[in-house]
Amino acid sequence: MSVIETTNLKYYLSGGAGNTDPNASIGGVISSTEVADNNLHNLFAKVKWQESEVGSEKYRAIFIKNEHASLTWEDVVAFIKSQSTSDDTSIEIGVCDEGKNQAIEVIDDEDTAPDSVVFKSGVGIVNGVSVGDLEKNDYIGIWVKRVVNQGASAKGDDTAELECKGGTTATV
């Protein structure tokens, strides 16, 4: 029996097919560069003291993709598995409304919120956002928002985990 494994599910930057810079991952088409891991500094630059003084909200667009050779990933939900390890920062996620296999809105800069995206910050699958079904090689955009509280304390490697869960129909 064939099943979708976590290795079949990939997370990619946005910003153009050849984009390798997370800071340029602010919409557009899917990149060929995978998101490195759950370290927020691999998606967002480290918070500078000036930014922590006043607080900030920054945005990145990534894509989730089903790279299984034949199976559809059904009823997918994207969610925050664990919130930021800093008490002064948090993340929120929202699914893009452009749909599957589409370029997504490009925002002016990382400080500009995308239009029509509803963000959720709760932890766990019950607080996630519905993505729907992803057939083989389908992908969809997800916006990630990092919120830094005013007066934030310094934090070394800030991490948070995003996860997607779904299922497959058994094949015989």
N, C-alpha and C positions, 0 to 999 in steps of 0.2 A: 504494500500500500504506500502511496506517495503522500507526503505531507509537506506543508510549508514550514521550513525551519527559520530560526531567527537570522541565519546567514543569507536567506533569500530576500530579506527585507532590508533595504538600504535607505540612508538619509543623505541627501545631496544639497550642496549650496545652490543658490539661484544666481542670477547676474550674468548669464551667458554661458554657452557651452564650454568655453575655455577658462572661465573664472576660477581662480584658485584662492582668492582673497575673501575671507569671511566679511571684511568690512564693506565689500562691494556686493554682498548678498542681500540686496534690498529690492528684489523682485526681478521680473523678466523671465527668461527661459531657464530651464534646468541646466545646471553645470555638470560636467563629468567628474567633479571633485566631491568626494564624500566628506561629510562632517566627521571630524577626527574622533571625538568621544564626548563624554558628558561634562568636560571641563568648560565652564561658561567662557573662559578666556580663549577657547578655540572658536567661538562664535562671535563674541563681543570683546572689544579691547578692554584692558584693565581700566578700572575707574580711577581717574586722576583726582587729586585733592580738590581742584576747583569744581569738578562735577559733583563730588560728594558734599561740598559746602551747600549747594543749592538744590541738590537732588536732580534726577533726570529720568527720562523714559527713552529707551533706544529700541529699534526694531530690526529684525532680520527675517528674511524669508528663506525657508528651506523646502525641500520636496521629500516626500516619502515615496518609495517605489517598490513594487512587487517584482522581483527578478526571478521568481520560480519559472521553470521551463514550461509548465503547462497549467498549473492550478490557479484558480481565482481565490483571492484573499477576501473573505466575505465579512460583511458587517463590521468593518474596521472602525475602531475608536482610537483617537490620539489623545493622550493624557499626560499629565505631569506625574511621574512616578515618585520623585522626591523633589521637594522645593529647594531653593538655594541654601547652601550651607552657611551663608551669612545672615545674621539677624537683620541686616540693613538693606538687603536686596531681595527681590522676588522675581519670578518669571510668570508669564501668562502666555497662553497659546490660543490661536484661532485658526480655523480652516478657511482657505481662500474660497471666494464665491465664483471664481472663473470655471471651476469644474476640473475634471480629469484631463490630463495630457495637454494642458493649455499653458501658455505663458501667463504670468500673473502680473498684476499691477506693479509698476515700478514707482517707488516713492522718491521724492526729491532728494532726501538724505535720511540718515539713520534716526533723526529726531522727528521725522514726519510720520504720523500714524497713517496706515493704509485705510482707504475708504471701506465702509461696509463690512468690517471684520468685527465679530463679537469675540472678545477675549474672555478666557476663563482662567482662574488662578488656583482653583481647588486641586488638591492632591487625590489621586486614585481614579480608577476607570469610571466610577459613577459621576465624576466631575469632568469627564472628558468631552471631546467634540467628535461628533459622528462624521466619518469620512465616506462611508458606504462601501461598495465592493470595488476591489482593484483586480482586474484580470492581469494575466501575465504581461509584464512590461508597462502596466499602467502606473501613473504617478499623479500626485496631487500636491498642491502647495499648502504649507502651514506657516503662519506668521508666529514668531516668537518675540515677545516684548519683555525687556528687562527693566525693572523699576528699581531705582536707587533712591532710598529715602534721604531727605535733607539731613545733613549732619552725619552721614554714614561713616562708620569706623573702617579703617583699613582691613582688608582680608586678603590673604595670600592667594591660593588657588580656590576660587569659588566654584563649586560644582552644583549641578542640578541634573535630574534625569528626566528625559522625555521617553515615552514608550508608546507603541501602537500594538493593539491586540485585535485579533479577528479569528476567524475559523475557516475551515474548508469543509466541503461536502465530501464524505467518504466516497472513494472510487474503488471499484472491484475489478 
